[in-house]
Amino acid sequence: MTPDPRVRIETARLQLREMTDDDLPDLRAILHDPQAMTAYNGAFSAAESMAWLQRQRQRYRDDGFGLWAVVRGDTGRMIGQCGITRQQIDGDQVIEVGYLFQRAHWGHGYGVEAAAACRDWAFSTLPIDELYAKIRSTNIASMNLAIRLGMTVRRTFTTHYRGVDMPHLAFAIDRGTWARRSDARPIGFRGDVAN
Ligand SMILES: CC(C)(COP(=O)(O)OP(=O)(O)OC[C@H]1O[C@@H](n2cnc3c(N)ncnc32)[C@H](O)[C@@H]1OP(=O)(O)O)[C@@H](O)C(=O)NCCC(=O)NCCS
């Protein structure tokens, strides 16, 4: 199946595109890994992974964005998911950047590279004043990534997910701070670099 070409974002080493059913095996390499899914209270079942994929595809239809496949330019293989979603924090609607990578590809800067491109896409494309990242209080790697995006902690809150109360931190970056960053790169809806 040909991936839906609606959103395409390119970085130096990565391409981001909408996920299709063909991506399920690469998605499972993340969602069925208990270590990668620590912040989500452990590995997903096959049914939960399928529901996750369908949810992203519904988001593409409803919002025009969601978690996208992150594909390495050199191998053409999907190594992670990164993208933009609508979320709630204590009843407030926010726009979030999310990121989950296969463990074999951690620690090479792919997370920051993909998430920075999604941050740039969000501020370039959506009428938002702030971009958030909801991060479980135990997820140090994710917090360090958010800091690398220019985010700071705005508040704490607790979610109830898969039967567990999870203390969280809300990280965010505002539009003005983003615009002043030397790595901010305005990009268009299809990921074209704006002049
Ligand atoms: C969070 C995650 C996406 C980071 O991806 P990554 O590709 O390893 O990140 P990068 O290599 O781009 O590193 C980005 C920064 O994050 C931090 N970081 C990454 N892994 C870390 C770790 N294990 N411990 C502490 N900090 C870490 C570092 O500060 C790093 O900056 P550096 O380049 O100065 O070292 C990855 O660990 C992951 O997929 N985790 C499981 C899913 C998840 O929890 N997602 C977040 C949900 S909120």
The ligand as an SDF file (V2000), in Angstrom:
LIG
                    3D

 48 50  0  0  0  0  0  0  0  0999 V2000
   12.5530    9.3570   24.7870 C   0  0  0  0  0  0  0  0  0  0  0  0
   13.1830    8.7800   23.5300 C   0  0  0  0  0  0  0  0  0  0  0  0
   12.2970    9.0870   22.3390 C   0  0  0  0  0  0  0  0  0  0  0  0
   14.5500    9.4350   23.3180 C   0  0  0  0  0  0  0  0  0  0  0  0
   14.9850    9.0780   22.0090 O   0  0  0  0  0  0  0  0  0  0  0  0
   16.4920    9.0950   21.5770 P   0  0  0  0  0  0  0  0  0  0  0  0
   16.5340    8.9440   20.0840 O   0  0  0  0  0  0  0  0  0  0  0  0
   17.2900    8.1650   22.3930 O   0  0  0  0  0  0  0  0  0  0  0  0
   16.9130   10.5620   21.9660 O   0  0  0  0  0  0  0  0  0  0  0  0
   18.1820   11.2980   21.4370 P   0  0  0  0  0  0  0  0  0  0  0  0
   19.2750   10.3460   21.0840 O   0  0  0  0  0  0  0  0  0  0  0  0
   17.7360   12.2880   20.3880 O   0  0  0  0  0  0  0  0  0  0  0  0
   18.6040   12.0650   22.7490 O   0  0  0  0  0  0  0  0  0  0  0  0
   17.9890   13.2760   23.0870 C   0  0  0  0  0  0  0  0  0  0  0  0
   18.3920   13.7240   24.4580 C   0  0  0  0  0  0  0  0  0  0  0  0
   17.5830   12.9540   25.3350 O   0  0  0  0  0  0  0  0  0  0  0  0
   18.3390   12.6010   26.4620 C   0  0  0  0  0  0  0  0  0  0  0  0
   18.3510   11.1450   26.6110 N   0  0  0  0  0  0  0  0  0  0  0  0
   18.1880   10.2160   25.6520 C   0  0  0  0  0  0  0  0  0  0  0  0
   18.2260    8.9850   26.2110 N   0  0  0  0  0  0  0  0  0  0  0  0
   18.4190    9.1740   27.5220 C   0  0  0  0  0  0  0  0  0  0  0  0
   18.5330    8.2970   28.6310 C   0  0  0  0  0  0  0  0  0  0  0  0
   18.4620    6.9540   28.4700 N   0  0  0  0  0  0  0  0  0  0  0  0
   18.7290    8.8200   29.8710 N   0  0  0  0  0  0  0  0  0  0  0  0
   18.8130   10.1500   30.0330 C   0  0  0  0  0  0  0  0  0  0  0  0
   18.7100   11.0420   29.0290 N   0  0  0  0  0  0  0  0  0  0  0  0
   18.5020   10.5530   27.7900 C   0  0  0  0  0  0  0  0  0  0  0  0
   19.6780   13.1970   26.3230 C   0  0  0  0  0  0  0  0  0  0  0  0
   19.6910   14.4560   26.9870 O   0  0  0  0  0  0  0  0  0  0  0  0
   19.8130   13.4400   24.8640 C   0  0  0  0  0  0  0  0  0  0  0  0
   20.5980   14.5370   24.6760 O   0  0  0  0  0  0  0  0  0  0  0  0
   22.1720   14.3640   24.2920 P   0  0  0  0  0  0  0  0  0  0  0  0
   22.1850   14.2580   22.8050 O   0  0  0  0  0  0  0  0  0  0  0  0
   22.7990   15.5990   24.8310 O   0  0  0  0  0  0  0  0  0  0  0  0
   22.6600   13.1060   24.9550 O   0  0  0  0  0  0  0  0  0  0  0  0
   13.4080    7.2530   23.6360 C   0  0  0  0  0  0  0  0  0  0  0  0
   14.1280    7.0050   24.8020 O   0  0  0  0  0  0  0  0  0  0  0  0
   12.1310    6.4560   23.6390 C   0  0  0  0  0  0  0  0  0  0  0  0
   11.5990    6.1240   22.5840 O   0  0  0  0  0  0  0  0  0  0  0  0
   11.6270    6.0800   24.8420 N   0  0  0  0  0  0  0  0  0  0  0  0
   10.4560    5.2090   24.9610 C   0  0  0  0  0  0  0  0  0  0  0  0
    9.1500    5.8990   24.6130 C   0  0  0  0  0  0  0  0  0  0  0  0
    8.8870    7.0880   25.4950 C   0  0  0  0  0  0  0  0  0  0  0  0
    8.9680    7.0030   26.7110 O   0  0  0  0  0  0  0  0  0  0  0  0
    8.5640    8.2210   24.8520 N   0  0  0  0  0  0  0  0  0  0  0  0
    8.2530    9.4590   25.5510 C   0  0  0  0  0  0  0  0  0  0  0  0
    6.8910    9.4670   26.0980 C   0  0  0  0  0  0  0  0  0  0  0  0
    6.5640   11.0260   26.9200 S   0  0  0  0  0  0  0  0  0  0  0  0
  1  2  1  0
  2  3  1  0
  2  4  1  0
  2 36  1  0
  4  5  1  0
  5  6  1  0
  6  7  2  0
  6  8  1  0
  6  9  1  0
  9 10  1  0
 10 11  2  0
 10 12  1  0
 10 13  1  0
 13 14  1  0
 14 15  1  0
 15 16  1  0
 15 30  1  0
 16 17  1  0
 17 18  1  0
 17 28  1  0
 18 19  1  0
 18 27  1  0
 19 20  2  0
 20 21  1  0
 21 22  1  0
 21 27  2  0
 22 23  1  0
 22 24  2  0
 24 25  1  0
 25 26  2  0
 26 27  1  0
 28 29  1  0
 28 30  1  0
 30 31  1  0
 31 32  1  0
 32 33  2  0
 32 34  1  0
 32 35  1  0
 36 37  1  0
 36 38  1  0
 38 39  2  0
 38 40  1  0
 40 41  1  0
 41 42  1  0
 42 43  1  0
 43 44  2  0
 43 45  1  0
 45 46  1  0
 46 47  1  0
 47 48  1  0
M  END
$$$$
